[in-house]
Amino acid sequence: LQYLIPLVTLCERQIFSHLLQYDNKLFAVCISAATRYAPATLTVGYLEGNVWRALASTKCIDPTMAVAFVFNNKLYIVTADAGLENGAELMFFDKDTRKIYIDHTIHSVLPTAVAFWKMQSTGEYNLALANSGKEVSTSVYSWKATYFDKYATLESKLVRDLEPFAIHSADFLVVVNQRFSESAAKVSTVIYKYDLSQTAWKTFQQIPTFAATDAEFFSMG
């Protein structure tokens, strides 16, 4: 047994964290909430022995969550930051300079939720971003080695979570709608299923919910 220093030492006031293997080390991408005196911050760090070491950080405006993935030995990050009017930014961490850089902006509007996953039916990597503000919808993109190509738009409301999952070779995406409008919190959470024959996402099931904020898929037995 080994005692590990808590991840909170890397991100105080932590609202989100994600662990992944990179450069033969255990890395963490985490988000700290803003305070009256400091902005919200996204931090990249790694575990050295039993201690978390911060490597780089960047300021955020109104973040809720992030995704991180490794492709061609590069660590990429996309943050759902509802303060970004021009859309989410595809960032990458450079292990040599120990800095976070913006690669480009992904076409989206004031994103409130993000998900990244590998499709079981196609083998492709997908990204979903929930837009807010005047453009309330969820955009789905396919990873093209250097950028995300948008290929679908799903109807949604004020989204708080996106949960992809697969059953055998069928792909699903749960869109957690928190509110229908500012005055109406009764709205269904929608499960979309990918139709491989038509290369399109279609509504599979609507679950009545009230101000829902999260969804998790799990199996029993």
JOKAJO-V70738 format. One record per backbone hydrogen bond with DSSP energy under -0.5 kcal/mol. CO is the residue of the C=O (numbers start at 0). NH is the residue of the N-H. E is the energy in kcal/mol with one decimal. If there is no record, write none. Layout:
# JOKAJO-V70738
co=CO nh=NH e=E
co=CO nh=NH e=E
This chain:
# JOKAJO-V70738
co=5 nh=8 e=-1.8
co=6 nh=9 e=-2.0
co=6 nh=10 e=-1.5
co=10 nh=13 e=-0.7
co=12 nh=32 e=-2.8
co=15 nh=30 e=-2.5
co=17 nh=28 e=-2.7
co=19 nh=26 e=-3.1
co=21 nh=24 e=-1.5
co=24 nh=21 e=-2.6
co=24 nh=26 e=-0.7
co=25 nh=46 e=-2.3
co=26 nh=19 e=-2.0
co=27 nh=44 e=-2.2
co=28 nh=17 e=-1.8
co=29 nh=42 e=-2.9
co=30 nh=14 e=-2.7
co=30 nh=15 e=-1.1
co=31 nh=40 e=-1.6
co=37 nh=34 e=-3.0
co=39 nh=59 e=-2.9
co=40 nh=31 e=-3.0
co=41 nh=57 e=-2.2
co=42 nh=29 e=-2.3
co=43 nh=54 e=-3.0
co=43 nh=55 e=-1.8
co=44 nh=27 e=-2.7
co=45 nh=47 e=-0.6
co=45 nh=52 e=-3.1
co=46 nh=48 e=-0.6
co=47 nh=49 e=-0.7
co=47 nh=50 e=-2.0
co=49 nh=4 e=-3.1
co=50 nh=47 e=-3.2
co=52 nh=45 e=-2.1
co=55 nh=43 e=-3.0
co=57 nh=41 e=-2.9
co=61 nh=81 e=-2.1
co=64 nh=63 e=-0.5
co=64 nh=79 e=-2.8
co=66 nh=77 e=-2.3
co=68 nh=75 e=-3.2
co=70 nh=73 e=-1.1
co=73 nh=70 e=-2.3
co=73 nh=75 e=-0.7
co=74 nh=92 e=-2.6
co=75 nh=68 e=-1.9
co=76 nh=90 e=-3.0
co=77 nh=66 e=-2.5
co=78 nh=80 e=-1.2
co=79 nh=63 e=-2.1
co=79 nh=64 e=-0.8
co=79 nh=81 e=-0.6
co=80 nh=83 e=-2.1
co=82 nh=84 e=-1.0
co=83 nh=86 e=-1.0
co=83 nh=109 e=-1.6
co=85 nh=107 e=-0.6
co=87 nh=105 e=-3.3
co=88 nh=78 e=-0.6
co=88 nh=90 e=-0.9
co=89 nh=102 e=-3.0
co=89 nh=103 e=-1.2
co=90 nh=76 e=-2.7
co=91 nh=93 e=-0.5
co=91 nh=100 e=-2.8
co=92 nh=74 e=-0.8
co=92 nh=94 e=-0.7
co=93 nh=97 e=-2.0
co=93 nh=98 e=-1.0
co=98 nh=93 e=-2.7
co=98 nh=100 e=-0.5
co=100 nh=91 e=-2.4
co=100 nh=102 e=-0.6
co=103 nh=89 e=-3.1
co=108 nh=131 e=-2.1
co=112 nh=129 e=-2.4
co=114 nh=127 e=-2.5
co=116 nh=118 e=-0.5
co=116 nh=125 e=-3.4
co=118 nh=122 e=-1.7
co=123 nh=118 e=-3.4
co=124 nh=142 e=-2.8
co=125 nh=116 e=-2.1
co=126 nh=140 e=-3.3
co=127 nh=114 e=-1.8
co=128 nh=130 e=-0.7
co=128 nh=138 e=-2.8
co=129 nh=111 e=-2.3
co=129 nh=112 e=-0.6
co=131 nh=134 e=-1.0
co=133 nh=135 e=-1.0
co=134 nh=136 e=-1.0
co=135 nh=155 e=-0.6
co=136 nh=130 e=-3.5
co=137 nh=153 e=-3.5
co=138 nh=128 e=-2.5
co=139 nh=150 e=-2.6
co=139 nh=151 e=-1.4
co=140 nh=126 e=-2.0
co=141 nh=148 e=-3.0
co=143 nh=145 e=-0.9
co=146 nh=143 e=-3.3
co=147 nh=149 e=-0.6
co=148 nh=141 e=-2.5
co=151 nh=139 e=-2.6
co=153 nh=137 e=-2.6
co=156 nh=158 e=-1.2
co=157 nh=177 e=-3.4
co=157 nh=178 e=-0.8
co=160 nh=175 e=-2.6
co=162 nh=173 e=-2.4
co=164 nh=171 e=-2.9
co=165 nh=167 e=-0.5
co=166 nh=169 e=-2.2
co=169 nh=166 e=-2.1
co=170 nh=193 e=-2.5
co=171 nh=164 e=-2.0
co=172 nh=174 e=-0.5
co=172 nh=191 e=-3.0
co=173 nh=162 e=-2.2
co=173 nh=175 e=-0.6
co=174 nh=176 e=-1.0
co=174 nh=189 e=-2.0
co=175 nh=159 e=-2.6
co=175 nh=160 e=-0.8
co=175 nh=177 e=-0.6
co=176 nh=211 e=-0.7
co=177 nh=210 e=-0.6
co=178 nh=157 e=-1.9
co=180 nh=183 e=-0.7
co=183 nh=179 e=-2.5
co=183 nh=180 e=-1.7
co=184 nh=186 e=-0.9
co=184 nh=210 e=-2.7
co=186 nh=208 e=-0.6
co=188 nh=206 e=-3.2
co=189 nh=174 e=-3.2
co=189 nh=191 e=-0.6
co=190 nh=203 e=-3.1
co=190 nh=204 e=-1.7
co=191 nh=172 e=-2.3
co=192 nh=201 e=-2.8
co=193 nh=195 e=-0.9
co=194 nh=198 e=-0.8
co=194 nh=199 e=-1.6
co=199 nh=194 e=-3.6
co=201 nh=192 e=-3.1
co=204 nh=190 e=-3.3
co=205 nh=207 e=-0.6
co=206 nh=188 e=-3.0
co=208 nh=186 e=-1.5
